[in-house]
Amino acid sequence: MAITAQDIVGQVATRLGLDQATAEKTVGTILSVIDHEAEGTQVEALFDKLAGARELAQRYDVMAADPSSGGGGLMDMLGSALGEKASALLKGISRLKESGLTVEQVEQAGEQFFQQAKAAAGPDLVKEITDSVPGMASHLGA
């Protein structure tokens, strides 16, 4: 049976005791960070294995203006200074914390996401993705 992005949302909600909306935002944000930061063919291969992943990544796009922040802010300035690669990871983590998650919950959600992604797409592909994004393993429990 194939694992879908919504399956991972359900797992994150259950394991972390989150409501469905927060779990969906969490998984969508992680997918968006991967979409912006990892290499294109690796991302496509992962998204091909997780039905609904592309849609969640787009819905929770970390590089889109955050309507709740009113624009600007330290993360936007820092992201501009560091470039898109560093910016997507920083913005993703910031958005997860703004949604009420603790640093520990962000790491636990990441661990759960990557565990499910390995089951769906294989550990080698997931390792290639996490290795290609500096800081992802330490911030998202990969």
N, C-alpha and C positions, 0 to 999 in steps of 0.2 A: 504494500500500500504506500502510495506517495505521501510525503509530508508536505503540507501547504503552509503558507505564511500564517493563515488563521489558526492552524494547529499549534504553531509556535506561540502565537498570541495567547491561546488557551493555556498552554503549558506555563508561560510566564505569569499569567494571572493566577493560576492555581498555586504554583510554587512560591510566589512572592506575596500572595494574598492581596493582589491588586484588583481593582474593578476592571471590567473589560475595556473601557475607553482608555484608561491609563496604560494598560498592557499593550493595547494596539498602538498607542502613541510611542511607547517605548520601543517596540519591535520595528515600527515604521521609521523611527529616528535612527536606529542602528542600521537598518537597510539603506537609508539615505546616506549615512556616513560612508558605508561601504561603496555605494554607487558613486559618490564623489571622489573617494580617495584611492580605491583599489584599481588595478589595471582592468581595462575594458573587457577583454575576453574572459578573464576570471569572473568578473561581475556578471556577465551575460550567462556564463555556464552555471553560476549559483542561482541566478534568477530563473533560469530555465528549469531548474530542479525544484524550485519552490513556487508553486502556483500562487499568484497574487502578490508576490514580492515586489515586482515593478510598481504596481499600483500603490502599495503601502509606502514605498520609498518616495514616490512622487507626492502622495498626500501629505507626508510629513517631511518634506524637503527642507533640510537644515540650511540650505543656501538661499531659500526664498525669504522675503521679508517676514519677520515674526510679528503677526498682528498684535500680540499681547505685549510686545516690548515697546511699541511706539517708534521703532526704528532707532538707528544709532546705537549708542552704548559701547561699553568697553569691549565686548566680544567682537562687535563689528569692526571697531578700530584695530584691535589686535589681529583679527582675521585679515584685514586689509594689509597690515604690515607684514604678516607672515606668509601671505599667499593663500590660495584656495585650499591646498592640501591640508595644512595645519588648521585652517579656519573651519573646515567641515567637522573635524573631530571635536574641536573646542566648542563650536556652536552646538553640536549634538549633545555633548555632555552638559553644557549649560542649559539647554532646553529640557533635558531629563531632570535636572535638579530643580528647575523652575516649575516642573509639573508635580513637585513634591517628593521626589525620590531622594533618598540619602545616597551618599557615595557608595555605601555597602550594597544598597539595592540596585544601583546602576551596575555594579560589578556582577551581582548575582543574576540580573537580567541578561547581561552580556554572556555570562557563563551558560545560562540556560539556552540562549539563542544559538550560541556556537555549538553546543552539544547537539541540538536538534539539526542545525545546518550540516554538521558532520554526518549525521544519520541519513540526511536527504541527499547530500551532494558528495560525500566522501571526505575523509580526513585530509587527504592530500590537497584537494582544491581549497578547503577552508584554511589550511596552513599557508598555502601560497598567498591567499588574500590577507590573512592577518600579518604575515611576514612582510608584505608589501606596504603596510601602513604603519609607520613609526608611531608608537604610543598606543596603538589600539589594544594590544594585549594587556598593558598595565592599566588602562582606563576602563576597558570593557570586559575584562576577565576572559579574554580569548585564549 
